Amino acid sequence: MQMVYLDYIAASPLLPAAKAAMLPYLTEQFGNPQSRHGYGDAPRAAVAAARGKVANLIGAAPSEILFTASGSEANNLAIRGVIAAGQKKGRHLITSVIEHVSVAHPMKRLAQEGYEVTWLPVDRAGRVNPNDVARAIRPDTLLVSILHANNEIGTVQPMTEIAGITQAADVLLHTDAVGTVGVVPFDVDQLGVDLAGLAAPSFYGPKGVGALYVRRGVRIAPLIDGGVQEGGRRAGTENVAAIVGMGVAAEVARRQIDADAAHFLPLRDGLIDGLLKTIDRVHVTGHRVMRLPHIASFAVEYVDGEALIRRLEKRGIIAASGSSCSADALKISPVLTAIGFAANVAQGAIVFSMGRETTEADITQVLFAMPECVAALRAASPLFSRLGTAS
């Protein structure tokens, strides 16, 4: 049985060109980039080249790119680093109720430490209202952190409008761009963000490497002390091979981002339209238009999302029920409850995310298997037999 993989938001296969570029730095080019003898020359030059490629992907200067071990670390460093640097005095932070846990959890911890956090609501499509940002900003606001797009529902936020508000108020703006950089065009100057977290696996790079964009002039303090790496902002010997792979993947993503979107869109829309036609009591989650081109997400009534995923896997289809970073929590998605879904509907969440390898035949296989899987689960549900068939 040929598997249909539709969980690219969790992991994408390593780009062959990235793998080939990484191999020398796992073997003969093993030197430390900080060494000032010959063994450090090639690794140091490779890190610098990769920094330039990642910077080019988002319209930044190489000096504004700081390599990390993940997108989660990048987001934590942005939030904690700004506060620790003391660039502006104050104890007020603003974020949204649908942030990734790498933003939500640091914010909750900071609230326990005495900072005041304003949690902005979102509409039914998962969009933050820029006017809510404007109303929430105070003289003591240190930072606004709003994700660029949510990877559970695909909704893209109005970042340019939000940035205009934060700039006028002289407040720093961070965005979690892990789900968007390399997938949709992302230019830091056009968007107006001051800090942005990104991760290589989102665009076919290796796991274990990410980056934080820090606009020139913005000060951050390190989370990890003890070395001069990354301009003194992140201590620790560089993961040269992974950084090189990220650079190659970024270069490829920049070249074919428009072609990727053209490939994704008909597949995404065909899947959404097809499932809405063939399954009753199914809801598209997120904005129907202002959404990532490769994500189709749903909430299916009278079905448990985890059970649906397992049944689909037996039919050769791999999907997800939400964010891979919170999958073990076994809770109803806070994103779906934030956009107004009742818990009994939100528990039927399922997310299909596509990649360059996804074909029309893959979507056809989902459209054939999904109605049967849903029907089988509902047939075994006492709740559906009692309530679902009565309405």
Buried (B, 14 or more C-beta within 10 A) or exposed (E): EEEBBBBBBBEBEBBEBBBEBBEBBEEEBEBBBEEEEEBBBBBBEBBEBBBBBBBBBBBBBBEBBBBBBBBBBBBBBBBBBBBBBEBBEBBBBBBBBBBBBBBBBBBBBBEEEEBBBBBBEBEEBBBBBBEBBBEBBBEEBBBBBBBBBBBBBBBBBBBEBBBBBBBEBEBBBBBBBBBBBBBBBBEBEEBBBBBBBBBBBBBBBBBBBBBBBBBEEBBBBBBBEEBEBBEEBBBBEBBBBBBBBBBBBBBBBBEEBEEBBEBBEEBBBBBBEBBEEBBEBBBBBBBEEBBBBBBBBBBBBBBBBBBBBEBBBEBBBBBBBBBBBBBEEEEBBBBBBBBEBEEEBBBBBBBBBBBBEBEEEBBBBBBEBBBEBBEBBBEEBEEBEEEBEEE
